[in-house]
Each structure stands twice: as C-alpha cells, then as structure tokens.
C-alpha cells in the first residue's frame, strides 16, 4: 500500500425495520457471512451489540488467530440483512 490509512465503511439506505431475527440467528448469519466475505474460518465472537444509530443494527466484532490475531466486523440490520463494507481511504 502507499502508507495511507484505510477503513471499512458500512453504509445502507435502509430506514425501516422489518421482522427482527433473534440473537442466535444473527450470530449464525454473521459467522456464515464472515466465512464467505472475508474467506476466513469461523473465528471467535468478541462482542455483539445492538446499536440504535444511525439506524438500528447488530454490530459483531470477531477475531481469528491464525497465526496472527486479526479483527473483523460484521454489521446486520435487525431483519438479518448483511451490510457489506466498502474500503475508504482515510483523509
């Protein structure tokens, strides 16, 4: 890379909340999606919380220790829809 800083940005146009998934289903969706998107084996859920702003969402922080610990994030809307991140250059 060019020495700049990059961050993952999660954005959605969703404003309404449909039927919500429960905690266990949200965990299952997050772990499955992590394997597909990040191409990593299932890690450890370090934290899982429901945020209310800017829109209601689940925020998962997962780690994989193989051989260096890496942290990943998964954002789900209450209905279980995954919000895919995009990479942005930090100014």
Phi, psi and omega per residue, in radians:
X1 nan 3.097 -3.048
X2 -1.651 0.222 3.138
X3 1.509 -0.093 3.096
X4 -1.343 2.951 3.110
X5 -1.759 2.460 3.133
X6 -2.189 2.653 3.107
X7 -2.465 2.710 3.063
X8 -1.528 2.288 -3.136
X9 -2.024 2.227 3.122
X10 -1.878 2.068 -3.125
X11 -2.304 2.595 3.077
X12 -2.597 2.662 3.042
X13 -1.660 -0.040 -3.133
X14 -1.148 2.354 3.072
X15 -2.193 -0.422 -3.106
X16 -1.647 2.717 3.138
X17 -2.000 2.082 3.090
X18 -1.498 -2.750 3.105
X19 -1.077 2.272 -3.075
X20 -1.540 2.497 3.024
X21 -1.489 2.715 3.117
X22 -1.441 3.033 -3.067
X23 -1.001 -0.776 -3.110
X24 -1.123 -0.733 3.126
X25 -1.171 -0.695 3.105
X26 -1.063 -0.742 3.100
X27 -1.063 -0.775 3.141
X28 -1.066 -0.810 3.135
X29 -1.087 -0.787 -3.124
X30 -1.071 -0.788 -3.121
X31 -1.167 -0.741 3.113
X32 -1.091 -0.783 -3.102
X33 -1.155 -0.676 3.125
X34 -1.003 -0.759 3.141
X35 -1.087 -0.688 -3.101
X36 -1.343 -0.888 -3.030
X37 -1.274 -0.879 -3.090
X38 -1.515 -0.175 -3.106
X39 0.966 0.771 3.123
X40 -2.117 2.627 3.026
X41 -1.177 2.751 -3.118
X42 -0.960 2.275 3.132
X43 -1.786 -2.686 3.136
X44 -1.914 2.311 3.063
X45 -1.352 1.966 -3.139
X46 -1.476 -0.621 3.077
X47 -2.694 2.669 3.135
X48 -2.596 2.112 -3.140
X49 -2.540 2.721 3.070
X50 -1.716 2.162 3.093
X51 -1.810 2.656 -3.131
X52 -1.903 -0.257 -3.139
X53 -2.227 2.605 -0.008
X54 -1.270 -0.427 2.968
X55 -2.361 2.718 3.110
X56 -1.037 2.344 3.126
X57 -2.830 2.743 2.984
X58 -1.555 2.415 3.044
X59 -2.135 2.068 3.114
X60 -1.901 2.393 2.978
X61 -2.058 2.092 -3.088
X62 -2.109 2.596 3.069
X63 -2.159 2.618 3.042
X64 -2.236 2.298 -3.100
X65 -2.037 1.526 -3.038
X66 -2.718 1.560 -0.305
X67 -1.476 -0.220 3.109
X68 -1.831 2.418 3.140
X69 -1.199 2.264 3.085
X70 -2.178 2.555 -3.142
X71 -1.921 2.394 3.117
X72 -2.254 2.712 3.112
X73 -2.175 2.518 3.040
X74 -2.296 2.312 3.110
X75 -2.057 2.219 3.106
X76 -2.137 2.451 2.964
X77 -1.312 2.821 -3.080
X78 -0.964 -0.483 -3.139
X79 -1.454 0.030 3.112
X80 1.681 -0.006 3.104
X81 -1.239 2.282 3.131
X82 -1.431 2.380 3.033
X83 -1.719 1.904 -3.085
X84 -1.335 2.377 -3.137
X85 -1.393 2.766 2.959
X86 -2.198 2.651 -3.126
X87 -1.576 2.306 3.138
X88 -2.220 2.518 3.085
X89 -1.456 2.252 3.129
X90 -1.400 2.245 -3.134
X91 -1.532 nan nan
